[in-house]
Amino acid sequence: MGKTVSALFVKFIYTMGAAWIALRYIDTNPGMSIFFSAALAFVLNYVADIIILPSRSSLMTTAADFILTFASAYIVSLLVPQFNPNLIGVLIFALIVAAIEYFFHSYLMSEKEIEPK
């Protein structure tokens, strides 16, 4: 269970970091909106890792993570009027998360102590 919690913590940190880089420094959006966008991306990508990764390839799961990360920023922009990301910021956010997720999937597949398997 300890490695699962550690993996989730790392996943949350890099998702938050990617959101902060892409949506704050490139796009200058409010911090709380960035947090909501990153949190939603984290949850959606976690669900994709549980559902898609065991039965499909890492590349297909990474593509789903890209789409879900992009969608998370779009959904938050619809719900929070002060959050106005531009297309470049959202694309960079999704690309950073997808690139890291590709390697994260390799770790998940090789690690025997990560749950659920």
Backbone as a chain_set.jsonl record, in Angstrom:
{"seq": "MGKTVSALFVKFIYTMGAAWIALRYIDTNPGMSIFFSAALAFVLNYVADIIILPSRSSLMTTAADFILTFASAYIVSLLVPQFNPNLIGVLIFALIVAAIEYFFHSYLMSEKEIEPK", "coords": {"N": [[0.816, -1.203, 0.0], [2.04, 1.186, 0.617], [3.697, 1.902, -1.555], [1.796, 2.409, -3.47], [0.479, 4.693, -2.511], [2.644, 6.451, -2.555], [3.152, 6.517, -5.324], [0.771, 7.686, -6.238], [0.988, 10.164, -4.989], [3.265, 11.23, -6.255], [2.251, 11.334, -8.852], [0.217, 13.255, -8.505], [1.761, 15.504, -7.816], [3.387, 15.95, -10.149], [1.356, 16.441, -11.982], [0.204, 18.752, -10.928], [2.433, 20.434, -11.083], [2.832, 20.565, -13.884], [0.445, 21.811, -14.621], [0.767, 24.237, -13.3], [3.028, 25.318, -14.573], [2.166, 25.479, -17.306], [-0.384, 26.728, -17.248], [-0.201, 28.848, -15.519], [2.309, 30.28, -15.719], [2.651, 30.493, -18.505], [0.122, 31.166, -19.324], [-1.037, 32.809, -17.377], [-3.208, 32.438, -15.348], [-5.6, 32.392, -12.565], [-4.53, 31.001, -9.413], [-6.203, 29.175, -7.908], [-7.997, 28.199, -9.811], [-6.24, 26.849, -11.433], [-5.423, 24.855, -9.688], [-7.881, 23.417, -9.407], [-8.183, 22.519, -12.031], [-5.894, 20.906, -12.321], [-6.39, 19.037, -10.284], [-8.732, 17.795, -11.219], [-7.723, 16.714, -13.609], [-5.855, 14.933, -12.526], [-7.563, 13.084, -11.19], [-9.128, 12.099, -13.359], [-7.095, 10.998, -14.993], [-6.079, 9.068, -13.285], [-8.257, 7.329, -13.124], [-8.278, 6.524, -15.799], [-5.845, 5.153, -15.858], [-6.472, 2.995, -14.238], [-8.599, 1.755, -15.616], [-7.996, 1.631, -18.442], [-5.196, 1.076, -18.81], [-4.524, -1.616, -17.816], [-5.615, -3.273, -19.819], [-4.908, -2.302, -22.306], [-2.378, -0.788, -24.409], [0.488, 1.112, -23.229], [0.863, 3.369, -24.745], [-1.691, 3.877, -25.827], [-3.076, 4.422, -23.485], [-1.691, 6.675, -22.687], [-2.431, 8.437, -24.727], [-5.144, 8.666, -24.09], [-4.846, 9.885, -21.604], [-3.786, 12.357, -22.41], [-5.992, 13.458, -23.79], [-7.89, 13.516, -21.708], [-6.642, 15.224, -19.874], [-6.55, 17.596, -21.34], [-9.316, 17.945, -21.61], [-10.006, 18.314, -18.934], [-9.007, 20.869, -18.285], [-10.568, 22.356, -20.034], [-13.168, 21.826, -19.067], [-13.035, 22.971, -16.495], [-12.658, 25.595, -17.28], [-15.168, 26.175, -18.279], [-16.703, 26.119, -15.981], [-15.586, 27.928, -14.182], [-15.538, 31.266, -14.282], [-13.347, 33.083, -14.14], [-11.204, 31.703, -15.071], [-9.448, 31.514, -17.864], [-8.023, 29.908, -20.038], [-5.724, 29.808, -22.788], [-5.476, 28.167, -26.001], [-2.844, 27.273, -26.49], [-1.652, 27.172, -23.908], [-3.243, 25.171, -22.693], [-2.737, 23.008, -24.389], [0.025, 22.682, -23.941], [-0.025, 22.004, -21.222], [-1.443, 19.52, -21.373], [0.343, 18.079, -23.017], [2.715, 17.986, -21.462], [1.826, 16.507, -19.222], [1.028, 14.12, -20.528], [3.476, 13.236, -21.605], [4.985, 12.697, -19.283], [3.31, 10.812, -18.123], [3.57, 8.651, -19.881], [6.049, 7.495, -19.199], [5.512, 7.024, -16.547], [3.589, 5.043, -16.704], [5.141, 2.869, -17.508], [6.562, 2.443, -15.174], [4.407, 1.758, -13.452], [3.535, -0.631, -14.634], [5.707, -2.293, -14.277], [6.111, -2.437, -11.551], [5.411, -4.455, -8.846], [4.13, -4.049, -6.441], [2.252, -2.082, -6.601], [-1.12, -1.132, -6.331], [-4.452, -0.989, -7.733], [-3.858, -4.039, -9.48]], "CA": [[0.0, 0.0, 0.0], [2.915, 2.349, 0.699], [4.15, 2.307, -2.893], [0.636, 2.95, -4.177], [0.302, 6.064, -2.036], [3.778, 7.219, -3.08], [2.939, 6.705, -6.76], [-0.303, 8.666, -6.397], [1.525, 11.458, -4.576], [4.125, 11.687, -7.354], [1.354, 11.662, -9.962], [-0.431, 14.525, -8.201], [2.766, 16.564, -7.851], [3.747, 16.33, -11.518], [0.186, 17.03, -12.639], [0.117, 20.125, -10.428], [3.562, 21.172, -11.659], [2.544, 20.816, -15.301], [-0.621, 22.82, -14.677], [1.308, 25.52, -12.869], [3.906, 25.814, -15.648], [1.439, 25.79, -18.536], [-1.562, 27.574, -17.082], [0.116, 30.032, -14.717], [3.408, 31.062, -16.281], [2.422, 30.752, -19.927], [-1.238, 31.665, -19.537], [-1.361, 33.712, -16.26], [-4.536, 32.215, -14.782], [-5.605, 32.372, -11.101], [-4.013, 29.777, -8.814], [-7.225, 28.208, -7.502], [-8.499, 27.574, -11.037], [-5.204, 25.903, -11.861], [-5.526, 23.729, -8.765], [-9.053, 22.622, -9.782], [-7.89, 21.877, -13.316], [-4.924, 19.837, -12.062], [-7.041, 18.001, -9.487], [-9.622, 17.053, -12.105], [-6.855, 15.929, -14.501], [-5.319, 13.848, -11.709], [-8.612, 12.08, -10.977], [-9.463, 11.48, -14.64], [-5.971, 10.176, -15.439], [-6.028, 7.917, -12.383], [-9.301, 6.414, -13.585], [-7.795, 5.947, -17.065], [-4.799, 4.179, -15.535], [-7.107, 1.799, -13.679], [-9.485, 1.111, -16.586], [-7.411, 1.407, -19.769], [-3.824, 0.557, -18.796], [-4.382, -3.074, -17.715], [-6.064, -4.01, -21.005], [-4.406, -1.686, -23.536], [-0.962, -0.416, -24.369], [0.846, 2.352, -22.546], [0.678, 4.458, -25.702], [-3.115, 4.179, -25.903], [-3.433, 5.05, -22.222], [-1.105, 8.018, -22.727], [-3.311, 9.243, -25.586], [-6.339, 8.954, -23.286], [-4.435, 10.865, -20.595], [-3.684, 13.645, -23.095], [-7.36, 13.935, -24.049], [-8.541, 13.796, -20.427], [-6.013, 16.41, -19.304], [-7.068, 18.711, -22.135], [-10.731, 18.098, -21.247], [-10.125, 18.835, -17.561], [-8.829, 22.331, -18.335], [-11.734, 22.907, -20.723], [-14.315, 21.739, -18.161], [-12.87, 23.982, -15.454], [-12.872, 26.919, -17.901], [-16.618, 26.373, -18.402], [-17.292, 26.264, -14.653], [-14.974, 29.046, -13.441], [-15.446, 32.384, -15.232], [-12.052, 33.758, -14.095], [-10.211, 30.815, -15.679], [-9.518, 31.681, -19.315], [-6.797, 29.425, -20.663], [-5.71, 29.797, -24.243], [-5.24, 26.839, -26.563], [-1.431, 26.909, -26.329], [-1.446, 26.786, -22.514], [-3.901, 23.89, -22.444], [-1.974, 21.992, -25.126], [1.281, 22.444, -23.227], [-0.413, 21.259, -20.023], [-1.755, 18.149, -21.765], [1.554, 17.442, -23.532], [3.626, 17.699, -20.342], [1.262, 15.397, -18.451], [1.08, 12.905, -21.343], [4.871, 12.783, -21.703], [5.371, 12.094, -18.007], [2.468, 9.621, -17.949], [4.116, 7.536, -20.674], [7.077, 6.855, -18.38], [4.855, 6.591, -15.318], [2.94, 3.77, -17.018], [6.185, 1.839, -17.473], [6.794, 2.161, -13.759], [3.249, 1.048, -12.913], [3.478, -1.988, -15.182], [6.826, -3.101, -13.78], [6.09, -2.507, -10.093], [4.484, -5.491, -8.384], [3.467, -3.649, -5.203], [1.262, -1.035, -6.852], [-2.489, -1.654, -6.386], [-4.814, -2.349, -8.104], [-3.098, -4.61, -10.6]], "C": [[0.853, 1.258, 0.0], [3.38, 2.838, -0.665], [3.004, 2.878, -3.714], [0.416, 4.405, -3.797], [1.423, 6.951, -2.568], [3.599, 7.514, -4.559], [1.849, 7.741, -7.021], [0.165, 10.066, -6.018], [2.401, 12.047, -5.679], [3.273, 12.115, -8.54], [0.672, 13.017, -9.729], [0.557, 15.688, -8.321], [3.126, 16.939, -9.283], [2.562, 16.871, -12.3], [0.021, 18.486, -12.213], [1.24, 20.982, -11.016], [3.339, 21.516, -13.118], [1.473, 21.885, -15.455], [-0.071, 24.191, -14.326], [2.185, 26.132, -13.958], [3.084, 26.309, -16.836], [0.337, 26.825, -18.338], [-1.305, 28.823, -16.245], [1.187, 30.888, -15.4], [3.208, 31.391, -17.753], [1.115, 31.501, -20.126], [-1.729, 32.649, -18.482], [-2.814, 33.619, -15.776], [-4.453, 32.195, -13.255], [-5.221, 30.994, -10.542], [-5.067, 28.75, -8.454], [-7.828, 27.5, -8.716], [-7.514, 26.542, -11.563], [-5.242, 24.663, -10.977], [-6.705, 22.834, -9.142], [-8.814, 21.868, -11.088], [-6.932, 20.704, -13.123], [-5.557, 18.696, -11.269], [-7.979, 17.154, -10.345], [-8.815, 16.192, -13.068], [-6.277, 14.731, -13.758], [-6.348, 12.725, -11.544], [-8.949, 11.355, -12.285], [-8.34, 10.568, -15.135], [-5.787, 8.947, -14.557], [-7.062, 6.871, -12.812], [-8.881, 5.753, -14.901], [-6.72, 4.902, -16.802], [-5.391, 2.887, -14.991], [-7.891, 1.033, -14.747], [-8.759, 0.722, -17.873], [-6.074, 0.689, -19.708], [-3.734, -0.965, -18.665], [-4.735, -3.831, -19.0], [-5.518, -3.466, -22.32], [-2.937, -1.33, -23.37], [-0.755, 0.892, -23.605], [0.611, 3.543, -23.467], [-0.794, 4.859, -25.813], [-3.584, 4.874, -24.618], [-2.883, 6.468, -22.153], [-1.947, 8.942, -23.597], [-4.597, 9.615, -24.841], [-6.02, 9.995, -22.21], [-4.315, 12.26, -21.194], [-5.07, 14.258, -23.28], [-8.051, 14.326, -22.742], [-7.948, 15.027, -19.747], [-6.501, 17.664, -20.019], [-8.513, 19.009, -21.729], [-10.889, 18.682, -19.852], [-9.969, 20.348, -17.534], [-10.035, 22.987, -19.002], [-12.955, 22.918, -19.795], [-14.22, 22.801, -17.07], [-13.086, 25.378, -16.033], [-14.359, 27.211, -18.107], [-17.265, 26.681, -17.048], [-16.792, 27.474, -13.873], [-14.758, 30.208, -14.402], [-14.08, 33.079, -15.259], [-10.937, 32.947, -14.766], [-10.38, 30.866, -17.192], [-8.236, 31.209, -19.986], [-6.87, 29.563, -22.179], [-5.32, 28.399, -24.726], [-3.803, 26.38, -26.349], [-1.154, 26.446, -24.9], [-2.033, 25.424, -22.199], [-3.168, 22.767, -23.168], [-0.657, 21.667, -24.424], [1.025, 21.649, -21.944], [-0.638, 19.786, -20.363], [-0.514, 17.407, -22.275], [2.535, 17.091, -22.415], [3.12, 16.496, -19.55], [1.357, 14.093, -19.246], [2.505, 12.36, -21.439], [5.321, 12.103, -20.412], [4.582, 10.811, -17.764], [3.011, 8.42, -18.717], [5.164, 6.772, -19.856], [6.5, 6.335, -17.059], [4.161, 5.249, -15.538], [3.945, 2.624, -17.007], [6.49, 1.437, -16.037], [5.636, 1.355, -13.176], [3.21, -0.4, -13.376], [4.58, -2.881, -14.605], [6.779, -3.314, -12.263], [5.015, -3.484, -9.628], [3.677, -5.07, -7.157], [2.44, -2.548, -5.382], [-0.114, -1.693, -7.0], [-3.388, -0.639, -7.076], [-4.048, -2.78, -9.351], [-3.996, -5.45, -11.443]], "O": [[0.45, 2.284, -0.549], [3.45, 4.043, -0.907], [3.221, 3.74, -4.566], [0.193, 5.252, -4.662], [1.173, 8.082, -2.987], [3.861, 8.631, -5.007], [1.981, 8.575, -7.917], [-0.221, 11.045, -6.657], [2.288, 13.23, -5.999], [3.541, 13.142, -9.163], [0.564, 13.827, -10.649], [0.22, 16.737, -8.869], [3.17, 18.125, -9.61], [2.749, 17.689, -13.202], [-0.269, 19.35, -13.04], [1.011, 22.129, -11.401], [3.623, 22.635, -13.544], [1.578, 22.76, -16.314], [-0.399, 25.187, -14.972], [2.093, 27.329, -14.232], [3.284, 27.426, -17.314], [0.152, 27.703, -19.18], [-2.108, 29.756, -16.263], [0.985, 32.08, -15.627], [3.573, 32.481, -18.193], [1.013, 32.367, -20.994], [-2.767, 33.278, -18.688], [-3.549, 34.606, -15.795], [-3.372, 32.006, -12.699], [-5.548, 29.961, -11.127], [-4.854, 27.557, -8.671], [-8.138, 26.311, -8.641], [-7.907, 25.494, -12.074], [-5.106, 23.543, -11.47], [-6.553, 21.613, -9.194], [-9.204, 20.709, -11.221], [-7.135, 19.633, -13.694], [-5.296, 17.525, -11.545], [-8.013, 15.931, -10.208], [-9.188, 15.046, -13.322], [-6.218, 13.631, -14.307], [-6.028, 11.553, -11.74], [-9.043, 10.128, -12.307], [-8.609, 9.479, -15.643], [-5.377, 7.893, -15.045], [-6.769, 5.676, -12.854], [-9.103, 4.557, -15.093], [-6.694, 3.866, -17.466], [-4.869, 1.804, -15.254], [-7.853, -0.197, -14.781], [-8.899, -0.408, -18.341], [-5.843, -0.232, -20.492], [-2.915, -1.567, -19.361], [-4.206, -4.917, -19.24], [-5.658, -4.119, -23.354], [-2.343, -1.55, -22.315], [-1.689, 1.66, -23.373], [0.202, 4.611, -23.009], [-1.11, 6.047, -25.884], [-4.391, 5.801, -24.667], [-3.538, 7.364, -21.619], [-2.156, 10.104, -23.247], [-5.078, 10.743, -24.949], [-6.83, 10.881, -21.939], [-4.701, 13.241, -20.559], [-5.291, 15.428, -22.965], [-8.723, 15.355, -22.68], [-8.674, 15.791, -19.111], [-6.825, 18.668, -19.384], [-8.89, 20.164, -21.531], [-11.809, 19.464, -19.609], [-10.714, 21.037, -16.837], [-10.472, 24.057, -18.579], [-13.689, 23.905, -19.744], [-15.212, 23.459, -16.755], [-13.635, 26.25, -15.36], [-14.764, 28.374, -18.108], [-18.253, 27.413, -16.977], [-17.494, 27.987, -13.002], [-13.875, 30.139, -15.256], [-13.689, 33.613, -16.298], [-9.846, 33.467, -14.998], [-11.343, 30.325, -17.735], [-7.445, 32.028, -20.453], [-7.942, 29.45, -22.775], [-4.887, 27.559, -23.938], [-3.57, 25.208, -26.055], [-0.489, 25.429, -24.702], [-1.405, 24.614, -21.518], [-2.999, 21.682, -22.611], [-0.273, 20.501, -24.328], [1.775, 20.727, -21.622], [-0.081, 18.906, -19.707], [-0.347, 16.222, -21.988], [3.122, 16.009, -22.427], [3.883, 15.58, -19.242], [1.731, 13.062, -18.687], [2.711, 11.149, -21.362], [5.963, 11.054, -20.449], [5.129, 9.832, -17.256], [2.917, 7.289, -18.241], [5.157, 5.541, -19.829], [6.957, 5.323, -16.529], [4.152, 4.407, -14.64], [3.631, 1.528, -16.544], [6.654, 0.258, -15.724], [5.864, 0.368, -12.476], [2.887, -1.296, -12.595], [4.395, -4.09, -14.465], [7.353, -4.278, -11.757], [3.845, -3.345, -9.983], [2.644, -5.674, -6.864], [1.816, -2.123, -4.409], [-0.256, -2.691, -7.707], [-3.074, 0.548, -6.994], [-3.649, -1.949, -10.168], [-3.551, -6.021, -12.438]]}, "num_chains": 1, "name": "protein.A"}
